[in-house]
Each structure stands twice: as structure tokens, then as C-alpha cells.
Amino acid sequence: MSIPGANVSSDRRNFFMSSAQLEALETKEALEQDPIRQKLGSPFRAPARILGFELCGDDTAVFALANHQARVADLKTSECKKAVVKHTGPATAVAVMPGSYKVSGSRIALSASWDKTVKVWSVDNPQRTLAVLSGHSDFVKCLVVHPTLPLVYTGSSDKTILLWRLPQLAEELSESEEPMVIRPFKTVKGQHTGQIYTMCLDRETAGVLFSAGSDASIRAWNAMDGSPLVADGAAFDGEWVIPRGQHKTNISDIKSAEGGLWTASVDKTVISWDIETGKADIVLEHSTAVTAVLPIPQVGVVITGVRDGVIYVWRVNDGSPRVIREIHAHTDDVTCLRIAGRYFYSSSLDDTLRVWAVEDVVGFSGGLEYMPAELAALKAQAAEQLSASSLNKLGGSASALTEEEERELAELMSDIDDM
């Protein structure tokens, strides 16, 4: 007796997977072997799934990884430092303190985890934990640091936001051999009714903290003391809040931009909000869950990342919002989007961090799908080779390659690998 949709296999990797799930896995693995995708965005391959990342200077990134580690990556050499920050659960988020806040000349990073803690550590010496922020009763899901003050904000599956104050002088963190234990100075609870997945500070003053999560509401807090933001006018009833309704389910990402707020949701939409009225200005409809958003108002676009790994570039400053570019590089959920100068970066559950030149992507004139000219030419050549080989022999296998064709195809693939 067979079970509909069940997969019968001796491969242990496939246990408890339906035929549809197995087919999706095989498609993903095939995409990962595509030599063009292996080059798009100059991928940095991390040692595990990247759940979050933060940039630290021009050539360094800090990763939150699903293998219970936080790692420091050298983007020039495409290697991670051997030293690791060890958690007892997946590391969910990372942040880097302001450049002036240093210990022995090193930047300070923080990593949050399912183990309910946040660890504070030196980017130059990751294996030494300087401090532990302890206070949540469930997974820590998101982490934000103030751009000018030693203040830290965390959101958790326990439905609370905690505010933390690090020592005014960073060197105090290294005075003891044992990690400093820091408790929160403010607990915000009772307003959110679900897990808190994402937070951000307002871009203009860093005086307001916005939060969102599984209850699909968006709330705002005084970033100095955690009190609810008081809102004037008829649009709000005393406190600034956008209730569940416009977003139907989990809000996965939130970003502040000039004059507004952007949210991405599993309900397949990205929304731009008018902060003064709490009303939706722009709604970007997608065909699948949206996992990350990055507004770039300087060039009038918004970048979105979705569950199947596609990155979309939306023109939002010229008439009706529309997709002007698609990037098909990642093979799994996009987990994070960040910008630094002329480049934006994307991370994914496919273990890669990729970098994109804003000007090249936005100004690309070769069609909807972004493909650098050199890779497009090689892709076309490869397609021609495969097409020719399939028609080569009428009496034999359509997929058979002659020895000469195999040599030519190997040389073509070698050209791609050398790029």
C-alpha cells in the first residue's frame, strides 16, 4: 500500500520528506551547481546558514549562523577567522557597536541566540566573550545598537523588548577575565502579543525604536527609556501603533528611511508607511513571502528579498511602483539586506553572502533579469553548446557528447571558474 505524496528512498537525507519536498530539494541542488549562479554577486560562502549579518568596515562582515556560532569574515580573502563565538543555540542576529566604542583598538560586536542570551565580544578576538546580556526567557530574535550611545535593544520570542546599557567606557568590558554579566535596565512587555522578529531605530534622530513581529502590528518606543511613543492627532489614540490589518501575518523585516518606514511580511507584501498618519503609502505585492527589505531613496528604489531566494528591485519614485530588475542568484530564503556606500549586500539560507553594485544593478539595460555582460555571454555560449550537442546524433542518445564537444564544454566551464 502506497501513501499518496510519500517518498520511498534508502537515502537517509530523504526520510520524512514528501515527493514534492524531495523535488524542491533536487531543484535547489541543481541550481547550486549552476556555474553562473556560482559566480553572480561574487558569493562568499559561510560555513553554515546565514541567519543575519552586519558589515564592519569596508572588508569585514560579522555573521549569525545556524550552527550555533557567530563568525568574523574577511571579505577580501573570502575566509572566516578561525576563532568563533560559541552559543548553545542558533545565532539569530548580530550587530556592531559604533566605531568609537572599542576595546584595545578593536570594534565590539554582539550576537543574539536561541540560547536566550546576547554575547558581547571583540571583532579582533572573537573567542573571548567580554560580556553576556541575560534577561530573556525565550529565543532572542533581533538585535539593534544605538549609533552613538552604548545602548542595545533586543526582541524575543518571549514577547518582550529589553533595553540594555553597556559601560560608558568600552575598556571596562575587558577589566575582568570573566565575562561581565549585564541585566536590562528596562523591560517592555504587554503591548506585543506575539514574538518580536525585527526592530529598527529611526534614521533621522535614532530617538525612536520601531518593533514588529508575529502579531503583525508595528509599535514605536522612546529609544532612551522604552516608554511608548506618544502620537498627536486623530490618526492615533494616544500611542503610536499600526495594528494588525494591513499586514495579515508575520512581519519579517522593518527599515527606517528618509521620511518613512518600510516593512516586509510573510503575507507577500512590502509596505511603505507614513509615520505621521500611520497610513500605507505604497504596497508592493509579491508572489511569495517577503523576508527582507532595503529602501535606497537616493536612487528611488527599494530592494526586496523573498523566500525562494529571488531579489527584486522596485522603482518607487516615478509613477506606479514597478519591478525594474530581478536577481536570480540565491537558491534559498534571503535572510538579510544591507547597504554600504555604493554597494548592497544580500545573505541567504544557501550559506552565501553576495555583493551588488547599486549603479550596475539599477542601470542595467540587458533586460529584467540582472546578468553582468561577461556572465551573460558565457551563459549563452553554454546554452548553444548544450543545444548543439542534443541535436548532434539522430541515431544515438540526444544527450551524448562527442569527445571534442566534451572538451569544448569543459573549457567553457573553466573560463567561468577563472572569473
C-alpha positions in Angstrom: 0.0 0.0 0.0 1.5 3.3 -1.1 0.8 6.6 0.7 -0.1 9.5 -1.7 2.7 12.1 -1.9 5.1 9.9 0.1 8.7 9.4 -1.0 10.3 5.9 -0.8 14.1 6.1 -0.6 17.1 4.5 1.0 18.8 7.8 1.2 18.6 8.9 4.9 18.6 12.6 3.8 15.2 12.0 2.3 13.5 10.4 5.3 10.2 12.1 6.3 10.1 14.1 3.0 7.2 14.1 0.6 7.7 13.7 -3.1 7.1 17.5 -3.5 9.6 18.3 -0.9 12.2 16.0 -2.5 11.6 17.5 -5.9 12.1 21.0 -4.4 15.4 19.8 -2.8 16.6 18.4 -6.0 15.8 21.6 -7.9 17.7 23.6 -5.2 20.7 21.3 -5.5 20.6 21.6 -9.3 20.6 25.4 -9.1 23.5 25.3 -6.7 25.5 23.5 -9.3 24.7 26.1 -12.0 28.2 27.7 -12.8 26.5 31.1 -13.5 24.8 31.2 -10.1 28.1 30.2 -8.5 29.6 33.5 -9.8 26.7 36.0 -9.5 27.4 38.5 -6.8 30.9 37.2 -6.0 29.5 34.9 -3.3 31.2 34.5 0.0 30.4 31.0 1.3 29.9 30.8 5.0 30.3 27.6 7.0 26.6 27.4 7.8 23.3 29.0 7.0 23.4 32.8 7.5 20.6 34.0 9.7 21.8 37.6 9.8 24.9 39.7 9.1 26.3 43.1 9.8 29.1 45.0 8.0 32.1 46.2 10.0 34.3 48.4 7.9 35.0 48.0 4.2 36.3 44.5 4.2 34.8 42.7 7.2 31.4 41.2 8.0 30.0 39.5 11.1 27.7 36.5 10.6 25.0 35.0 12.8 25.0 31.3 11.8 22.5 28.5 12.3 25.3 26.2 13.5 25.3 28.0 16.9 28.2 30.3 16.0 28.9 33.9 15.2 31.9 34.4 12.9 34.0 37.2 11.5 34.5 37.2 7.8 37.3 38.8 5.8 35.6 39.8 2.6 38.9 40.4 0.8 40.2 36.9 1.3 36.7 35.2 1.3 37.6 33.4 4.5 36.2 33.3 8.1 38.5 33.8 11.0 39.3 30.5 12.8 38.1 31.9 16.1 34.4 31.6 16.7 31.8 32.9 19.2 30.0 29.8 20.5 26.3 29.8 21.5 24.2 26.8 22.6 21.6 27.5 20.0 21.4 29.1 16.5 22.8 32.6 16.4 19.9 34.7 15.1 21.3 38.3 14.8 24.4 40.3 15.1 25.3 44.0 15.5 28.4 46.1 15.7 28.9 49.0 18.2 29.8 52.5 17.0 33.3 52.9 15.6 34.4 55.0 18.6 33.4 52.2 21.1 36.5 49.9 21.1 38.5 47.6 23.3 42.2 47.6 22.7 41.6 49.2 19.3 39.1 46.6 18.2 35.5 47.1 17.2 32.9 45.5 19.5 30.2 43.1 18.1 27.2 41.4 19.7 25.5 38.2 18.8 22.0 37.0 19.8 20.9 33.5 20.0 18.2 30.9 20.7 20.1 30.3 23.9 18.3 33.4 25.3 21.5 35.4 25.6 23.4 38.1 23.8 27.2 37.9 23.8 29.5 40.9 23.6 32.9 40.3 22.0 35.9 41.8 20.2 35.9 41.6 16.4 39.7 41.1 16.6 39.5 38.5 19.3 36.1 36.7 18.9 36.8 33.7 21.1 36.8 35.9 24.2 33.4 36.9 25.5 33.6 40.3 27.2 30.0 40.4 28.5 26.7 38.5 28.5 23.4 40.2 28.3 21.0 38.0 30.3 17.3 38.6 30.9 15.1 37.0 28.2 13.1 33.9 28.9 12.9 32.6 25.3 14.8 32.9 22.0 16.4 36.3 21.2 15.3 37.0 17.6 16.5 40.5 16.9 19.2 43.0 18.0 19.8 46.7 17.4 22.5 49.0 18.7 22.3 52.8 19.1 24.6 54.6 16.5 26.2 57.0 19.1 25.4 55.7 22.6 26.3 52.4 24.4 22.6 51.3 24.2 21.4 47.9 23.0 17.9 46.7 22.2 16.7 43.1 21.9 13.4 41.5 20.8 12.4 38.0 21.8 10.0 35.1 21.4 9.0 35.9 24.9 7.1 38.9 23.5 9.3 41.4 25.3 11.8 44.1 24.2 14.7 44.7 26.6 16.9 47.8 26.8 20.5 47.4 27.9 23.2 49.8 28.8 26.8 48.8 28.2 29.6 50.5 30.2 30.2 54.1 29.1 33.9 53.3 28.6 34.3 50.2 26.4 37.6 49.3 28.1 35.7 48.4 31.3 34.5 45.3 29.4 38.0 43.9 29.4 38.9 44.6 33.1 38.0 41.1 34.3 38.9 37.7 33.0 35.3 36.6 33.4 32.6 38.0 31.1 30.7 40.9 32.6 27.0 40.0 33.3 24.7 42.8 32.3 21.0 43.0 33.2 18.4 45.1 31.3 17.5 48.5 32.6 14.1 48.4 31.0 11.6 45.7 30.1 8.9 46.5 27.6 6.0 44.0 27.7 2.3 43.6 27.3 1.8 45.5 24.1 3.1 43.0 21.5 1.0 39.8 21.7 3.4 37.7 19.6 7.1 37.1 19.0 9.2 40.1 18.1 11.1 39.4 14.9 12.5 42.7 13.9 13.3 46.2 15.1 15.0 49.4 13.9 15.8 52.9 15.1 14.5 55.9 13.2 17.1 57.0 10.7 17.0 60.8 11.4 17.5 61.0 15.2 17.8 57.4 16.5 15.3 58.6 19.2 12.5 56.2 18.2 12.6 52.4 18.2 10.2 50.6 16.0 9.3 47.0 16.5 7.2 44.3 14.7 6.8 40.5 14.6 4.3 37.7 14.6 1.3 39.8 15.8 1.6 41.8 12.5 1.4 45.1 14.4 4.1 47.9 14.3 4.8 49.8 17.5 7.1 52.7 18.5 9.1 53.4 21.7 11.2 56.2 23.1 14.7 54.8 22.4 16.1 56.4 25.6 13.7 54.9 28.2 11.5 52.4 26.4 8.2 54.2 27.0 5.5 54.0 24.3 5.8 56.8 21.8 3.0 59.4 22.3 1.4 60.3 19.0 -0.5 63.5 18.3 -3.5 63.9 16.1 -6.6 62.0 15.2 -4.7 59.2 13.4 -3.7 57.6 16.7 -5.3 57.1 20.1 -2.6 58.4 22.3 0.1 55.8 21.4 1.8 55.4 18.1 0.8 52.0 16.8 -0.2 50.4 13.5 -2.4 47.5 14.4 -2.7 44.2 12.6 -4.9 44.5 9.5 -2.9 46.0 6.6 -0.3 43.2 7.2 -2.2 39.9 7.7 0.6 37.9 9.3 4.3 37.9 10.5 6.3 41.0 9.8 9.8 39.7 8.9 11.8 43.0 8.5 11.5 46.7 9.2 13.7 49.5 8.0 13.6 53.3 8.5 14.2 55.6 5.5 14.0 59.3 4.9 10.5 60.4 5.8 9.1 56.9 6.2 9.1 53.3 7.4 9.2 50.1 5.3 8.0 46.6 6.4 8.2 43.2 4.8 5.9 40.4 5.6 5.2 36.7 5.1 1.8 37.9 3.7 3.7 38.6 0.4 3.7 42.4 0.7 6.1 45.2 1.4 4.5 48.4 2.7 5.8 52.0 3.0 4.2 53.8 5.9 3.6 57.5 6.6 4.9 57.9 10.1 2.8 61.0 10.8 -0.5 59.3 9.9 0.2 55.6 10.2 -1.3 55.0 6.7 0.2 52.9 4.0 1.7 55.0 1.2 2.9 52.2 -1.1 2.1 48.5 -1.2 4.4 46.2 -3.2 2.7 42.8 -4.0 4.9 39.7 -4.3 4.1 36.1 -5.3 5.7 34.6 -2.2 6.6 35.5 1.4 8.9 38.5 1.7 11.8 38.1 4.1 13.9 41.3 3.7 13.6 44.9 2.6 16.1 47.6 1.9 15.0 51.1 0.8 17.6 53.1 -1.2 15.9 56.6 -1.5 19.0 58.2 -3.1 18.2 56.3 -6.3 14.5 55.9 -5.9 14.4 52.2 -5.4 13.5 49.6 -2.9 15.2 46.1 -2.8 13.2 43.1 -1.6 14.2 39.6 -0.9 11.8 36.6 -0.8 11.5 33.1 0.4 12.6 31.4 -2.8 15.8 33.5 -3.0 14.9 36.0 -5.7 15.9 39.6 -5.2 13.6 42.3 -6.7 14.5 45.9 -7.4 11.4 48.2 -7.4 11.2 51.7 -8.8 9.1 53.7 -6.4 9.8 57.4 -7.2 8.4 57.5 -10.7 4.7 56.8 -11.1 3.3 53.4 -10.1 5.8 51.2 -8.3 7.1 48.5 -10.6 9.8 45.9 -10.7 12.7 47.0 -12.8 15.1 44.2 -12.0 15.3 40.7 -10.8 18.4 38.9 -9.4 18.3 35.1 -9.5 21.4 34.2 -7.6 20.4 32.8 -4.2 18.9 29.3 -4.0 17.1 29.6 -0.6 15.5 32.3 1.5 17.0 35.8 1.5 17.7 36.5 5.2 19.2 40.0 5.3 19.8 43.0 3.1 22.3 45.8 4.0 23.8 48.7 2.2 27.3 50.3 2.5 28.2 53.1 0.2 27.8 52.2 -3.5 27.1 48.5 -2.8 24.3 46.5 -1.2 24.7 43.0 0.2 22.4 40.0 0.5 22.6 36.9 2.6 20.7 33.7 2.4 20.0 30.3 3.9 22.0 29.0 1.0 25.1 29.9 3.1 26.2 32.8 0.9 26.7 36.5 1.2 26.7 38.3 -2.1 27.6 41.9 -3.1 26.0 44.1 -5.7 26.9 47.5 -7.2 23.8 49.7 -6.9 24.6 51.6 -10.0 25.2 48.5 -12.1 22.0 46.7 -11.0 19.7 49.7 -11.3 21.2 50.9 -14.6 21.4 47.5 -16.2 20.0 47.6 -19.7 20.0 44.0 -20.7 16.5 43.1 -19.6 14.6 42.3 -16.4 17.0 39.7 -15.1 20.3 41.1 -14.0 23.2 39.4 -15.5 26.7 41.1 -15.9 27.7 41.1 -19.6 30.6 38.7 -19.1 28.4 36.1 -17.4 25.6 36.6 -19.9 28.0 35.8 -22.8 29.3 32.7 -21.2 25.7 31.6 -20.4 24.7 32.0 -24.0 27.7 30.0 -25.2 27.0 27.2 -22.7 23.3 27.1 -23.9 24.5 26.9 -27.6 26.9 24.1 -26.8 24.2 22.1 -25.0 21.7 22.7 -27.8 24.1 21.6 -30.4 25.0 18.5 -28.6 21.4 17.4 -28.2 20.9 17.6 -31.9 24.2 16.0 -32.8 23.2 12.4 -33.4 19.8 11.4 -34.6 20.6 7.7 -34.3 22.0 7.8 -30.7 21.3 9.4 -27.4 20.2 13.0 -27.8 22.3 14.0 -24.7 25.5 12.2 -25.8 28.6 14.5 -26.3 31.4 13.7 -28.7 34.9 13.8 -27.2 35.6 17.1 -28.9 32.3 18.6 -27.6 33.1 17.5 -24.1 36.5 19.2 -24.3 34.9 22.4 -25.6 32.3 22.4 -22.8 35.0 21.7 -20.2 37.0 24.7 -21.5 33.9 26.9 -21.3 33.2 25.9 -17.7 36.9 26.5 -17.0 36.5 30.1 -18.4 33.6 30.7 -15.9 35.6 29.3 -13.0 38.5 31.6 -13.8 36.3 34.7 -13.5 
